[in-house]
Amino acid sequence: MAEKHVSSRRVLVTGGAGFVGSNLIQNLARQGGYDVSVIDDESLGSPDAIRPFVNRYEKGDIRDKALLKEVLSDRDTVVHLAADTRVMDSIADPGHNFEVNVVGTFGLLQEARKANISRFINASTGGAIIGEAEPPVHEEMPARPLAPYGASKLAAEGYCSAFEGAYGLSIASLRFSNIYGPLSFHKGSVVAHFFKRILKGLPLTIYGDGCQTRDYLFVGDQAEGIRRAIDSSACGVYQLGSGQPTSLNELVALMREIVGTGFPVDVIHDDFRAGEIMHTWCDISKATSTIGFSAPTSLRKGLVSTWNWFRDNRGHFN
């Protein structure tokens, strides 16, 4: 019988009711030993999947300093997932994106410092920060964001670095690639969006020729990577992805095989969208060597798990 993980971390997860947070909290519960609290504004999530696994849940905004002070009072660790994460939305409304991702993160860092938080994990992004660059993307590349979302995450990383240097906070920023998996009913990313449309019998829209490539990471592998980062002392920036490029055309072909003949998959093409990157995938060697991160779930296996979840829960999303 495997030895159960032992931890004494008292963790606050911001945005914990969302897709990534829900999977992370279930991972922590399976490992055991983590005392978890959550704050979430429920704009892109529901607490239903996490209530059995958390000791405290607060519906609220991370920009509410009084609430932050209260929920941080008995915590030693923060996992900061709350964010405005949609690239196209950030182009349409950069001010809101800045307020949530930059002002919100700065305020959280301020309150974390006052509360003597010993470990802080900041959720960041890879391709959106680096911009159009020759892949694989790695941590030493210069940042050239092409959309306000990437710029806001770069600013948040900068403040994390400054609070580590100036105040001694132990902070790791994890740059996530394209995350997919179960519990993503509120997620607007390509895998979730396409599976929802397939279930409704609607065509899939590809912007451009479909040759653009992305790095798709299964959420279970991501959650384990975050957990390892929580329990490590590693600071700085780390790429978390599969380490493999997949074109949009390849993704759709694999989805078509997985859903079977009972769910027709029709594709229409539209013009490529400004602010999007053509090719990005990441080098995960730093995260592998430093925090023991790996991505063992194949894209096919992960997509099968995701499709099964969407098919079985089709009544729970629009």
Order of alpha helices (4+ residues) and beta strands (2+ residues): beta-alpha-beta-beta-alpha-beta-alpha-alpha-alpha-beta-alpha-alpha-beta-beta-alpha-beta-beta-beta-alpha-beta-beta-alpha-beta-alpha-alpha
